[in-house]
Amino acid sequence: MTVHITFQDDLPEQIDQVARAEARSRSELIRNAARIYIERQQTWQNIFRCGETIASKNKFDEADVMAEIKQHRRK
């Protein structure tokens, strides 16, 4: 599949510089960047889902979490 993307400013130059430095094509660099972004987003979604499950199971609310953070910061 081919995707056309419009970049502004000097981002294409920066992409090309990094690609050259890593001996990769521009397409390969952008594919890898997109893959990493998606993986990180999925990781964060899993973390938040886990937190929501624990909070629901233990009947924690936002005030409980904030109190715990404040207590931890005091230590």
Secondary structure, DSSP 8 states (H G I E B T S, - for coil): --------TTHHHHHHHHHHHTT--HHHHHHHHHHHHHHHHHHHHHHHHHHHHHHHHHT--HHHHHHHHHHHHH-
